[in-house]
Amino acid sequence: MPPSALAAMVNAEPKGFMAGVVRDNRGAPTGPTGAIPRSTGGGGPANVPGSGTGWAHETPIGPPPGVAQADRLMDAQDARDRAELIKRDAQLRAMEKLAEGDKP
Protein backbone atom coordinates (compact mmCIF):
# COMPACT_ATOMS: atom_id res chain seq x y z
CA MET A 1 0.00 0.00 0.00
CA PRO A 2 1.45 3.39 -0.88
CA PRO A 3 2.36 5.57 2.09
CA SER A 4 0.03 8.31 0.81
CA ALA A 5 -2.98 5.95 1.03
CA LEU A 6 -2.03 4.90 4.55
CA ALA A 7 -1.66 8.55 5.59
CA ALA A 8 -5.10 9.33 4.11
CA MET A 9 -6.69 6.52 6.18
CA VAL A 10 -4.96 7.69 9.37
CA ASN A 11 -6.11 11.27 8.74
CA ALA A 12 -9.71 10.09 8.14
CA GLU A 13 -9.98 8.62 11.66
CA PRO A 14 -11.70 10.97 14.12
CA LYS A 15 -9.29 12.11 16.80
CA GLY A 16 -9.13 9.57 19.62
CA PHE A 17 -11.52 7.09 18.03
CA MET A 18 -9.15 4.09 17.95
CA ALA A 19 -7.87 4.90 21.44
CA GLY A 20 -11.49 4.67 22.65
CA VAL A 21 -11.97 1.34 20.88
CA VAL A 22 -8.85 -0.08 22.55
CA ARG A 23 -9.93 1.30 25.95
CA ASP A 24 -13.42 -0.21 25.57
CA ASN A 25 -11.94 -3.56 24.61
CA ARG A 26 -9.61 -3.66 27.61
CA GLY A 27 -12.50 -2.91 29.97
CA ALA A 28 -14.84 -5.53 28.50
CA PRO A 29 -15.59 -8.66 30.53
CA THR A 30 -13.55 -11.67 29.47
CA GLY A 31 -15.66 -14.40 31.06
CA PRO A 32 -19.29 -15.26 31.68
CA THR A 33 -21.40 -12.68 33.43
CA GLY A 34 -23.82 -13.18 36.32
CA ALA A 35 -26.77 -12.38 34.03
CA ILE A 36 -26.72 -15.87 32.49
CA PRO A 37 -28.93 -18.32 34.42
CA ARG A 38 -26.98 -21.28 35.69
CA SER A 39 -28.18 -24.75 36.55
CA THR A 40 -27.05 -26.37 39.75
CA GLY A 41 -26.09 -29.48 37.78
CA GLY A 42 -26.61 -33.06 38.75
CA GLY A 43 -30.27 -33.18 37.71
CA GLY A 44 -31.44 -32.26 41.19
CA PRO A 45 -34.59 -30.35 42.11
CA ALA A 46 -33.28 -27.09 40.57
CA ASN A 47 -33.24 -28.69 37.11
CA VAL A 48 -36.99 -29.24 36.99
CA PRO A 49 -38.83 -27.90 33.92
CA GLY A 50 -40.72 -24.75 34.81
CA SER A 51 -38.70 -24.03 37.96
CA GLY A 52 -37.13 -20.89 36.45
CA THR A 53 -33.72 -22.44 35.79
CA GLY A 54 -34.02 -22.36 32.01
CA TRP A 55 -34.83 -26.05 31.70
CA ALA A 56 -37.92 -26.91 29.66
CA HIS A 57 -40.02 -29.93 28.81
CA GLU A 58 -38.61 -31.80 25.85
CA THR A 59 -40.34 -31.22 22.54
CA PRO A 60 -40.85 -34.32 20.43
CA ILE A 61 -39.32 -34.14 16.97
CA GLY A 62 -41.53 -35.07 14.06
CA PRO A 63 -43.11 -33.77 10.89
CA PRO A 64 -45.15 -30.59 11.28
CA PRO A 65 -48.95 -30.81 11.17
CA GLY A 66 -50.41 -31.04 7.67
CA VAL A 67 -47.51 -32.90 6.04
CA ALA A 68 -49.59 -36.05 5.51
CA GLN A 69 -52.34 -34.03 3.82
CA ALA A 70 -49.81 -32.27 1.60
CA ASP A 71 -48.31 -35.65 0.67
CA ARG A 72 -51.74 -36.95 -0.35
CA LEU A 73 -52.38 -33.85 -2.48
CA MET A 74 -49.01 -34.19 -4.22
CA ASP A 75 -49.54 -37.91 -4.85
CA ALA A 76 -52.94 -37.16 -6.46
CA GLN A 77 -51.39 -34.46 -8.66
CA ASP A 78 -48.55 -36.81 -9.65
CA ALA A 79 -51.13 -39.40 -10.75
CA ARG A 80 -52.94 -36.76 -12.86
CA ASP A 81 -49.64 -35.65 -14.41
CA ARG A 82 -48.68 -39.25 -15.26
CA ALA A 83 -52.08 -39.85 -16.89
CA GLU A 84 -51.71 -36.65 -18.94
CA LEU A 85 -48.24 -37.71 -20.13
CA ILE A 86 -49.51 -41.16 -21.13
CA LYS A 87 -52.39 -39.55 -23.04
CA ARG A 88 -50.04 -37.13 -24.85
CA ASP A 89 -47.66 -39.94 -25.75
CA ALA A 90 -50.53 -42.02 -27.15
CA GLN A 91 -51.77 -39.06 -29.23
CA LEU A 92 -48.26 -38.41 -30.55
CA ARG A 93 -47.84 -42.06 -31.58
CA ALA A 94 -51.25 -42.04 -33.28
CA MET A 95 -50.35 -38.90 -35.25
CA GLU A 96 -47.01 -40.43 -36.26
CA LYS A 97 -48.81 -43.56 -37.55
CA LEU A 98 -51.23 -41.39 -39.55
CA ALA A 99 -48.32 -39.42 -40.98
CA GLU A 100 -46.54 -42.64 -42.00
CA GLY A 101 -49.67 -43.84 -43.78
CA ASP A 102 -49.86 -40.63 -45.88
CA LYS A 103 -46.34 -41.12 -47.31
CA PRO A 104 -46.11 -42.36 -50.95
N, C-alpha and C positions, 0 to 999 in steps of 0.2 A: 504494500500500500504506500503510495507516495506520502512523504511527510506533510505536504500541504493538505491532503485529505484528512489525515489524522488530526492536524491542527484545527481544521474546520469542525470536526466532530467534538473536540475538546472545547472549543469556543461556543458550540451550540448548547452545551450543558448549562442549565441554570446554576448560578453560584451556590455551592454547598449541597447540591442535590445528591451526588454520589456519597458524600460524607454522611448525609442523613440516612441513605440506604444502608451503608455499612453499620452505622450506629444502631439502626432498627434491627438489623440482623443479629448483632451481638447481644441485644437485649431480649431477643425472642426466646421462648422456652424451648429447651432441647429434648424434653421427655414428655410423657403423658401428663395431662392436667387433671385436676380434681373434678372437672366438670363431666368426665366420662363415667357413667355408672359402672360399677365393678360388681362381679359376682363373688360370693364368698368361697366358691369352688366346692368340690366334693359332692355336689348334688344334694346338699342338705336342705333344710327348710327354706333358706333364702332363695334357692333356685327353683321356686315353684311358679309356674305360669300364672301371671296376674298379680304377683306379689310386689310389683314395682321394681324388680331387678333387671328388667329388660328381656327376661325369658318369656317365650310365648308358646302357646299350644302348637304342635306340629301341624303343618298343612299338607294333606295328602297330595301327591303329584299325580296328575292324570290329564286326559284331554279336556279342554274347556267344554262347557255345555253347548249343545247344538252341533257338535262335530259329526255325530252319527246321522243327523238329519241332512247336513250338507253332503256327507258321503252318499246318502241315498239319492239326493238330487243330482249329483254329478254322475252316478252310475246310470240313472235314467237318461240323462243327456248323452252320455257315451253310447248307450244302446241306440238312441235316435240317430246319432251321427253315423254309427256303423251301418244302420239300415239305409241311410241316405247315400253313403258311399257305395254300398252294394247295388242300389238302384241305379246310380249314375254309371257304374261300371257296366251293368247289364245294358243300359241304353246305348252306351258307347260301342259295345260289342255288336249290338243289333244294327246300329248305323254303319259300322264297318262292314258287316255282312251284306247289307243293302248296297253299299258302295262297290263292293267286290262283284256283285251280281250285275251291275250296270256297265262294267268294263267289257270292251269288245274282245 
